[in-house]
Amino acid sequence: MNAFQTYMHTFLFGYYPYICMIVFLVGSLARYDRDQYTWKSDSSQLLRGATLRWGSNLFHVGILFLFFGHFVGLLTPHWVYETFISPADKQLVAIIAGGVAGFICFVGLSLLIYRRMFDPRIRLTSHRTDLAILIILWVQLTLGLITLPYSLSHADGSVMLVLSDWAQRVFTFRAGGAEALMPLAWPYKVHIVLGMTIFLLFPFSRLVHVWSGFATLAYLFRPRQVVRSRRLNLPAAQRQSGPHR
């Protein structure tokens, strides 16, 4: 690499992640505080529901599996699992599970994009940002599927260890992770940069409704609601038969 390429590499994988995280968190808070009426997914189910059911279900199942798979796979230290699974086996599991989930998500997302672009009613009521974020996610998903053959060519799990070390260094504010990514193939690098860019765009798109999805878990732990009848003070006979006239 020449001096400019080295500088861009260091910026994209050393500093850019923190820029994206700051905008992701601060921007989400600002969006919720200032524009709560825009905090929604803008569902178009009432206009056309058939394709949406298939596309949305396949997309959400696939994307949730991929998100939590990346989150656990990248941020779990090697020493946690090295006693019962080797890096090579873990990478093989990630390739198979990620490939299946990626294909499911790809089909669902393609249906959603087709619906947005070629259904006249949906296209007229869609914002440009709605279609743009779907296309960005589609490109990101395609790049992820492209990395699978590259991962199979490194069956020893070395690439997975490099990616995990970089992600863990970023989240623990330790330097030195960017240099280890230099030898990686271009699909990995573009996939990582575009993934961070999605977090950068998150507060300015319909993706903010993801926060609400995670917030619904709070319903599992909320106190019980006590519902009292408005006729609570009436005698038992009157509560059963109604008030006498």
C-alpha positions as CSV (number, residue, x, y, z in Angstrom):
1,M,0.0,0.0,0.0
2,N,1.1,3.6,-0.7
3,A,0.8,6.3,1.9
4,F,-2.7,7.4,0.9
5,Q,-4.0,3.8,0.9
6,T,-2.5,3.2,4.3
7,Y,-4.1,6.4,5.6
8,M,-7.5,5.5,4.3
9,H,-7.3,2.0,5.6
10,T,-6.3,3.4,9.1
11,F,-9.2,5.9,8.9
12,L,-11.9,3.4,7.8
13,F,-11.0,0.7,10.2
14,G,-9.5,2.7,13.1
15,Y,-11.5,5.9,13.4
16,Y,-14.6,5.5,11.2
17,P,-16.2,2.9,13.5
18,Y,-16.3,5.4,16.4
19,I,-17.7,8.1,14.1
20,C,-20.5,5.7,13.1
21,M,-21.2,4.7,16.7
22,I,-21.4,8.3,18.0
23,V,-23.8,9.3,15.2
24,F,-25.8,6.1,15.7
25,L,-26.3,6.7,19.4
26,V,-26.6,10.5,19.6
27,G,-28.6,10.7,16.4
28,S,-31.1,8.1,17.6
29,L,-31.6,10.0,20.9
30,A,-32.0,13.3,18.9
31,R,-34.5,11.7,16.5
32,Y,-36.6,10.4,19.4
33,D,-36.5,13.7,21.3
34,R,-37.2,16.0,18.3
35,D,-39.2,13.9,15.8
36,Q,-41.1,11.2,17.6
37,Y,-43.9,11.3,15.0
38,T,-41.4,10.0,12.4
39,W,-40.3,7.1,14.7
40,K,-42.0,4.4,12.7
41,S,-41.6,1.9,9.9
42,D,-44.2,3.5,7.6
43,S,-46.0,0.2,6.9
44,S,-47.7,-0.1,3.5
45,Q,-49.6,-3.3,4.4
46,L,-53.0,-1.7,3.8
47,L,-52.1,-0.9,0.2
48,R,-50.9,-4.4,-0.7
49,G,-50.4,-7.2,1.8
50,A,-49.6,-10.4,-0.1
51,T,-46.0,-9.8,-1.1
52,L,-45.3,-7.9,2.1
53,R,-46.2,-11.0,4.3
54,W,-43.7,-13.2,2.6
55,G,-41.0,-10.6,2.1
56,S,-41.2,-9.1,5.5
57,N,-41.3,-12.4,7.4
58,L,-38.3,-13.9,5.4
59,F,-36.4,-10.6,5.7
60,H,-36.9,-10.2,9.5
61,V,-36.1,-13.8,10.3
62,G,-33.0,-13.7,8.3
63,I,-31.7,-10.3,9.4
64,L,-32.3,-11.0,13.1
65,F,-30.3,-14.3,12.9
66,L,-27.5,-12.5,11.0
67,F,-27.4,-9.6,13.4
68,F,-27.2,-11.7,16.5
69,G,-24.9,-14.2,14.8
70,H,-22.4,-11.4,13.9
71,F,-22.8,-9.8,17.3
72,V,-22.0,-13.0,19.2
73,G,-19.5,-14.4,16.7
74,L,-17.4,-11.2,16.5
75,L,-17.5,-10.1,20.1
76,T,-17.1,-13.4,21.9
77,P,-13.4,-13.8,22.9
78,H,-11.6,-16.8,21.6
79,W,-10.9,-18.2,25.1
80,V,-14.6,-18.5,25.9
81,Y,-15.2,-21.2,23.3
82,E,-11.7,-22.7,22.6
83,T,-12.3,-25.6,25.0
84,F,-15.2,-27.1,23.2
85,I,-15.0,-25.8,19.6
86,S,-12.0,-24.9,17.4
87,P,-11.8,-21.8,15.3
88,A,-12.1,-23.9,12.1
89,D,-15.3,-25.6,13.3
90,K,-16.8,-22.3,14.5
91,Q,-16.1,-20.7,11.1
92,L,-17.7,-23.7,9.3
93,V,-20.8,-23.4,11.5
94,A,-20.9,-19.6,10.8
95,I,-20.6,-20.2,7.1
96,I,-23.4,-22.8,7.0
97,A,-25.8,-21.0,9.4
98,G,-24.9,-17.6,8.0
99,G,-25.4,-18.8,4.4
100,V,-28.8,-20.3,5.1
101,A,-29.9,-17.1,7.0
102,G,-28.4,-14.9,4.3
103,F,-30.2,-16.7,1.5
104,I,-33.6,-16.4,3.4
105,C,-32.9,-12.7,4.1
106,F,-31.9,-12.2,0.4
107,V,-35.1,-13.6,-0.9
108,G,-37.2,-11.6,1.5
109,L,-35.4,-8.4,0.9
110,S,-35.6,-8.9,-2.9
111,L,-39.4,-9.3,-2.6
112,L,-39.6,-6.0,-0.6
113,I,-37.5,-4.1,-3.1
114,Y,-39.5,-5.5,-6.0
115,R,-42.7,-4.5,-4.3
116,R,-41.4,-0.9,-3.7
117,M,-40.2,-0.4,-7.2
118,F,-42.8,-2.1,-9.4
119,D,-46.1,-1.8,-7.5
120,P,-47.5,1.6,-8.6
121,R,-49.5,2.2,-5.4
122,I,-46.5,1.4,-3.1
123,R,-44.1,3.4,-5.3
124,L,-46.2,6.5,-5.1
125,T,-46.5,6.4,-1.3
126,S,-42.8,5.5,-0.7
127,H,-40.1,8.0,0.4
128,R,-36.9,7.9,-1.5
129,T,-35.1,7.0,1.7
130,D,-37.3,3.9,2.1
131,L,-36.1,2.5,-1.2
132,A,-32.5,3.7,-0.7
133,I,-32.1,1.9,2.7
134,L,-33.5,-1.3,1.2
135,I,-31.0,-1.2,-1.7
136,I,-28.1,-0.5,0.7
137,L,-29.2,-3.5,2.8
138,W,-29.4,-5.6,-0.3
139,V,-25.9,-4.6,-1.4
140,Q,-24.6,-5.3,2.1
141,L,-26.3,-8.7,2.1
142,T,-24.9,-9.6,-1.3
143,L,-21.4,-8.7,-0.2
144,G,-21.8,-10.9,2.9
145,L,-22.8,-13.8,0.6
146,I,-19.8,-13.1,-1.6
147,T,-17.5,-13.5,1.4
148,L,-18.6,-17.1,1.9
149,P,-16.4,-18.7,-0.8
150,Y,-13.4,-16.6,0.6
151,S,-14.1,-18.0,4.1
152,L,-14.2,-21.5,2.7
153,S,-10.7,-21.0,1.2
154,H,-9.4,-20.2,4.8
155,A,-10.8,-23.3,6.5
156,D,-8.4,-23.0,9.5
157,G,-10.5,-20.1,10.9
158,S,-7.7,-17.6,10.7
159,V,-9.8,-14.9,9.0
160,M,-12.5,-15.3,11.6
161,L,-10.0,-14.7,14.4
162,V,-8.6,-11.6,12.6
163,L,-12.1,-10.1,12.2
164,S,-13.1,-11.0,15.8
165,D,-9.9,-9.4,17.2
166,W,-10.6,-6.2,15.2
167,A,-14.2,-6.0,16.4
168,Q,-13.2,-6.6,20.0
169,R,-10.5,-4.0,19.9
170,V,-12.9,-1.4,18.5
171,F,-15.5,-2.1,21.3
172,T,-12.8,-2.1,24.0
173,F,-11.1,1.0,22.7
174,R,-7.8,-0.7,22.0
175,A,-5.6,0.3,19.1
176,G,-3.9,-2.0,16.6
177,G,-6.9,-3.8,15.0
178,A,-6.9,-2.0,11.7
179,E,-3.4,-3.2,10.7
180,A,-4.4,-6.8,11.0
181,L,-7.2,-6.3,8.3
182,M,-4.8,-5.2,5.6
183,P,-4.2,-8.6,4.0
184,L,-7.9,-9.4,3.9
185,A,-9.7,-9.7,0.5
186,W,-11.7,-6.7,-0.7
187,P,-15.2,-8.2,-0.1
188,Y,-14.5,-8.4,3.6
189,K,-13.3,-4.8,3.8
190,V,-16.2,-3.4,1.7
191,H,-18.7,-5.5,3.7
192,I,-17.3,-4.0,7.0
193,V,-17.3,-0.4,5.8
194,L,-20.8,-0.6,4.4
195,G,-22.0,-2.3,7.6
196,M,-20.6,0.6,9.6
197,T,-22.2,3.1,7.2
198,I,-25.6,1.5,7.8
199,F,-25.2,2.3,11.5
200,L,-24.2,5.9,10.4
201,L,-27.5,6.2,8.4
202,F,-29.6,4.5,11.0
203,P,-30.9,7.6,12.8
204,F,-31.9,9.2,9.5
205,S,-33.9,6.4,8.1
206,R,-36.9,4.1,8.9
207,L,-34.5,1.7,10.6
208,V,-35.0,3.6,13.9
209,H,-38.1,1.4,14.5
210,V,-35.6,-1.4,15.4
211,W,-35.2,0.4,18.8
212,S,-38.9,0.0,19.4
213,G,-38.7,-3.7,18.6
214,F,-36.0,-4.3,21.2
215,A,-37.9,-2.0,23.7
216,T,-40.9,-4.4,23.5
217,L,-38.9,-6.9,25.6
218,A,-39.6,-4.6,28.6
219,Y,-43.3,-5.8,28.5
220,L,-42.0,-9.1,29.8
221,F,-40.8,-7.5,33.0
222,R,-43.4,-4.8,33.6
223,P,-45.6,-4.9,36.7
224,R,-49.0,-6.4,36.4
225,Q,-51.8,-4.0,35.7
226,V,-54.8,-3.9,38.0
227,V,-58.0,-3.3,36.2
228,R,-60.9,-2.2,38.3
229,S,-64.6,-2.2,37.2
230,R,-66.4,1.1,37.2
231,R,-69.3,-0.7,38.9
232,L,-67.1,-2.0,41.7
233,N,-69.1,-0.3,44.5
234,L,-72.4,-1.7,43.4
235,P,-74.0,-4.7,45.2
236,A,-73.2,-8.1,43.9
237,A,-76.8,-8.7,42.6
238,Q,-76.7,-5.4,40.7
239,R,-73.3,-6.2,39.2
240,Q,-74.7,-9.4,37.8
241,S,-78.1,-8.2,36.6
242,G,-77.4,-4.6,35.9
243,P,-78.9,-1.5,37.6
244,H,-82.6,-1.5,38.4
245,R,-84.8,1.1,36.9
